[in-house]
C-alpha cells in the first residue's frame, strides 16, 4: 500500500492481495502434502507450518524490495530526473497513450463486475499498469520473489525430514512448479473468459469506456485540429475553442457582407450545421453531450447572430 502511495497509483486493494495469496497457496500446500507423503511421513499440519512460513517471508521480502525500488523512483521523479512516470487517464492522445489507458478502463469496469477479477487483478499487480515502461516492470518484483521463496520452502521441508532429504527437496520443488503452473493457467483461463464474456468489452469496442473522464482533453484536441483545418478559408476568419463540454466556433467575415442577404440564408446555414452534428459521423460528440455554439461577426467584429446545437436537437437522441 505504501508502495502504491509513493508512486501515486492504484487504490486500497491490499486486502484482495492477501486473499489472492491465500487462494494461490492452496494448490502448493495440497501438492506438497500429496507428493511429500510419498517419501516422508509428514502430516498436513507439518506441511501447513513448513509452507506458510517461507511464503509469508517471501511476500514481505518482495514487498520490501518493491518499496525500496519505488522510493528510489519516487525520489528521482521528485527532483526532476525522471519525467512523468504514469499514464493520465484524463488525457487523449496517440496509441502509446490510449492503448494503456483503455486497458486500465477495461480493468476498472471488470473489477466492478466481478470480485474474483478484483482479487486476481490485485494479485497480478494490476495497479502497476498505470506506470509507463520501463517503470512498470516493478510489478514483477513482488510475485517473482514470492515464487522463489517456494523453493526456499523446499529447504525447510528438507531440514524437517529425518531421512531421504534429497527426495523431499525434489518433491517440494515439483509441487512448487506444478502449483505455480496450475495457478497461472487457471488465472489466465478465467481472465480470458471473463474479458470475452463481459459487457465491458462491448463498451470498449463501442468507445464508451472512460469517455466522460477524457471528454475535455478530447474536445481540446478536436478544437486544435479543427482550427488548423479551417484556417485557410477564403470567406471567414474561423476560431475554434473548447470550454468544458462545449465547442465554441467564431466566424468573422473577411470582407464586407450584405447583412440582409446573410440573414435570409442563415436558416439554411443553421440547418446544415445541425444536420452535420446529428449525422452518424458525429456520434462521439453526441455521446459526450457536447454543445456546439456558432457565432458570426462582421469584418469589424460586430456580432451578427449566434446559435447552439445540443443532442436534444437530434430526433434520434
C-alpha positions in Angstrom: 0.0 0.0 0.0 2.9 2.4 0.9 4.5 1.5 -2.4 1.4 2.5 -4.4 1.2 5.7 -2.5 4.8 6.5 -3.2 4.2 6.1 -6.9 0.7 7.7 -6.7 -1.1 4.8 -8.4 -3.7 2.2 -7.6 -6.1 2.2 -4.7 -6.7 0.2 -1.5 -6.6 -3.3 -2.8 -4.1 -4.8 -0.3 -6.8 -7.0 1.4 -7.6 -8.5 -2.0 -3.9 -9.2 -2.5 -3.8 -11.2 0.7 -6.9 -13.1 -0.4 -5.1 -13.8 -3.6 -2.1 -15.1 -1.7 -4.3 -17.4 0.4 -6.1 -18.8 -2.6 -3.0 -19.4 -4.7 -1.2 -21.0 -1.7 -3.8 -23.8 -1.5 -2.5 -25.7 -4.6 1.1 -25.6 -3.3 0.0 -26.9 0.1 -2.1 -29.6 -1.5 0.5 -30.8 -4.0 3.2 -30.6 -1.3 1.2 -32.8 1.1 0.4 -35.4 -1.6 3.9 -35.6 -3.0 5.9 -35.4 0.2 3.9 -38.2 1.7 5.4 -40.5 -0.9 8.9 -40.1 0.6 8.4 -38.8 4.2 5.8 -39.2 6.9 4.9 -35.5 7.3 1.4 -34.6 8.5 -0.9 -32.0 6.9 -0.2 -29.8 10.0 3.6 -30.1 9.3 3.0 -29.2 5.7 1.0 -26.1 6.6 3.6 -24.8 9.0 6.5 -25.5 6.7 4.7 -23.9 3.7 3.3 -20.7 5.2 6.5 -19.5 7.0 8.6 -19.2 3.8 5.6 -18.0 1.7 5.0 -15.2 4.3 8.7 -14.4 4.3 8.7 -14.2 0.5 5.7 -11.9 0.4 7.3 -9.5 2.9 10.7 -9.7 1.2 9.1 -8.9 -2.2 7.2 -6.0 -0.6 10.4 -4.6 0.9 12.3 -4.8 -2.3 9.4 -3.2 -4.2 9.1 -0.5 -1.6 12.8 0.4 -1.8 12.8 0.5 -5.6 9.6 2.6 -5.6 11.1 5.0 -3.1 14.2 5.5 -5.4 11.9 6.0 -8.4 9.7 8.5 -6.5 12.8 10.4 -5.4 14.1 10.6 -9.0 10.7 11.9 -10.1 10.6 14.5 -7.2 14.0 16.0 -8.2 13.0 16.1 -11.9 15.5 13.5 -13.0 12.6 11.3 -14.3 9.7 12.7 -16.3 6.1 11.8 -15.6 6.0 8.0 -15.0 2.3 7.2 -15.0 -0.4 7.5 -17.6 -3.0 10.2 -17.1 -6.4 8.6 -17.8 -8.0 12.1 -18.4 -5.8 12.8 -21.4 -6.5 12.0 -25.0 -3.5 11.0 -27.2 -1.9 8.7 -29.7 -1.8 4.9 -29.5 1.1 5.0 -27.0 -1.2 6.8 -24.6 -4.6 5.4 -25.4 -3.8 1.6 -25.5 -2.7 1.5 -21.9 -5.4 3.9 -20.7 -8.2 1.9 -22.4 -6.7 -1.2 -20.9 -7.0 0.4 -17.4 -10.6 1.5 -18.2 -11.4 -2.1 -19.1 -9.8 -3.4 -15.9 -11.8 -0.9 -13.8 -15.0 -2.0 -15.4 -14.3 -5.7 -15.0 -13.4 -5.2 -11.3 -16.8 -3.6 -10.8 -18.5 -6.6 -12.3 -16.5 -9.4 -10.5 -15.0 -9.8 -7.1 -12.9 -12.7 -8.4 -11.5 -10.5 -11.1 -10.6 -7.8 -8.5 -8.8 -10.4 -6.4 -6.8 -11.7 -9.4 -6.0 -8.2 -10.7 -4.7 -7.3 -7.3 -2.6 -10.4 -7.0 -1.2 -9.8 -10.5 -0.2 -6.3 -9.6 -2.6 -4.6 -12.0 -2.1 -1.2 -10.3 1.4 -1.0 -11.8 -0.2 -1.0 -15.3 -0.7 2.7 -14.6 3.1 3.2 -14.9 4.9 3.8 -18.2 7.6 1.4 -19.4 10.1 0.5 -18.1 9.0 1.6 -14.6 6.0 -0.8 -14.8 8.5 -3.6 -14.5 8.3 -3.1 -10.7 5.1 -5.2 -10.9 7.3 -8.3 -11.3 9.4 -7.9 -8.2 6.9 -9.0 -5.6 5.4 -12.0 -7.3 8.8 -13.3 -8.6 10.4 -13.1 -5.1 7.3 -14.8 -3.6 7.6 -17.7 -6.1 11.4 -18.0 -5.5 10.6 -18.4 -1.8 8.6 -21.6 -2.7 11.9 -23.2 -3.4 13.2 -21.9 -0.1 10.2 -23.7 1.4 11.7 -26.9 -0.1 14.8 -26.3 2.1 12.5 -26.0 5.1 10.9 -29.4 4.3 14.3 -31.0 3.7 15.5 -29.8 7.1 12.4 -31.2 8.8 12.7 -34.6 7.1 14.6 -37.2 9.1 15.5 -39.2 6.0 15.5 -39.1 2.2 16.1 -35.3 2.4 17.1 -35.1 -1.3 13.8 -36.8 -2.3 11.8 -34.4 -0.1 13.5 -31.4 -1.6 12.8 -32.7 -5.1 9.1 -33.4 -4.3 8.6 -29.9 -2.9 10.3 -28.3 -5.9 8.0 -30.3 -8.1 5.0 -29.2 -6.0 6.1 -25.6 -6.4 6.4 -26.0 -10.2 3.0 -27.7 -10.6 1.2 -25.4 -8.2 2.6 -22.2 -9.9 1.7 -23.6 -13.3 -1.8 -24.5 -12.2 -2.4 -21.1 -10.7 -1.1 -19.4 -13.8 -3.2 -21.5 -16.2 -6.3 -21.1 -14.1 -5.9 -17.4 -13.7 -5.3 -16.9 -17.5 -8.3 -19.1 -18.4 -10.6 -17.2 -16.1 -9.3 -13.7 -17.1 -9.7 -14.6 -20.8 -13.2 -16.0 -20.2 -14.3 -13.0 -18.2 -12.9 -10.5 -20.6 -14.6 -12.2 -23.6 -18.0 -12.5 -22.0 -18.2 -9.2 -20.3 -20.3 -6.2 -21.3 -17.2 -4.1 -20.5 -15.5 -5.5 -23.7 -18.6 -4.5 -25.7 -18.4 -1.0 -24.2 -14.7 -0.8 -25.0 -15.4 -1.8 -28.6 -18.0 0.9 -28.9 -15.6 3.5 -27.5 -17.8 4.2 -24.4 -15.4 3.4 -21.6 -13.9 6.5 -19.9 -15.4 8.9 -22.3 -16.6 11.4 -19.7 -13.2 11.3 -18.0 -11.3 12.3 -21.2 -14.0 14.5 -22.7 -12.3 17.8 -22.1 -9.0 16.6 -23.4 -10.6 15.1 -26.5 -12.5 18.3 -27.2 -9.4 20.4 -26.8 -7.6 18.1 -29.3 -10.6 18.3 -31.6 -10.7 22.1 -31.4 -6.9 22.3 -32.3 -7.3 20.0 -35.3 -10.4 21.9 -36.5 -8.7 25.2 -36.1 -5.8 24.0 -38.3 -8.2 22.6 -40.9 -10.2 25.8 -41.2 -7.6 28.4 -41.0 -7.3 29.0 -44.8 -10.9 29.7 -45.5 -11.4 32.5 -48.1 -14.6 33.8 -46.6 -14.1 33.6 -42.9 -11.6 34.0 -40.1 -12.6 31.0 -38.1 -11.7 30.3 -34.4 -12.5 27.1 -32.5 -12.0 26.6 -28.8 -13.2 24.1 -26.3 -14.7 25.1 -23.0 -15.6 22.1 -20.8 -18.1 20.1 -22.8 -18.7 22.9 -25.3 -17.2 23.7 -28.7 -17.3 27.4 -29.5 -16.9 28.4 -33.1 -16.4 32.0 -34.2 -16.9 33.0 -37.8 -15.8 36.5 -38.8 -16.3 37.7 -42.3 -13.1 38.7 -44.1 -14.9 41.1 -46.4 -17.9 43.4 -46.1 -21.2 41.5 -46.3 -24.8 42.4 -47.0 -26.4 41.6 -43.7 -29.9 41.2 -45.3 -28.5 38.5 -47.7 -26.8 36.8 -44.8 -29.9 36.9 -42.6 -32.0 35.3 -45.4 -29.5 32.5 -45.8 -29.0 32.0 -42.1 -31.8 29.4 -41.7 -30.1 27.2 -44.3 -26.7 27.6 -42.6 -28.2 26.6 -39.2 -29.9 23.6 -40.8 -26.7 22.4 -42.4 -24.8 22.7 -39.1 -27.5 20.8 -37.3 -27.5 18.0 -39.9 -23.8 17.7 -39.6 -24.0 17.4 -35.8 -26.8 14.8 -36.0 -25.1 12.7 -38.7 -23.7 9.3 -37.8 -20.2 10.6 -38.1 -20.7 12.9 -35.1 -21.9 10.2 -32.7 -18.9 10.8 -30.4 -19.9 14.5 -29.9 -23.4 13.5 -29.0 -22.1 10.7 -26.7 -20.1 13.3 -24.9 -23.2 15.6 -24.7 -21.2 18.4 -26.4 -22.9 21.7 -27.1 -21.7 23.4 -30.3 -22.1 27.2 -30.4 -21.7 29.2 -33.6 -21.3 33.0 -33.5 -21.0 35.1 -36.6 -19.3 38.5 -36.8 -18.9 41.3 -39.3 -15.4 42.3 -40.6 -15.4 45.0 -37.9 -16.1 42.5 -35.1 -19.8 43.3 -34.6 -21.8 40.3 -33.6 -24.4 39.4 -36.2 -26.0 36.3 -34.7 -25.4 33.0 -33.0 -27.0 29.7 -32.2 -26.2 26.5 -30.4 -26.8 22.8 -31.1 -27.1 20.0 -28.4 -28.0 16.3 -28.6 -31.6 17.3 -27.9 -31.8 18.9 -31.3 -31.3 15.4 -32.9 -34.5 13.4 -33.0 -32.7 10.1 -32.6 -31.1 11.4 -29.4 
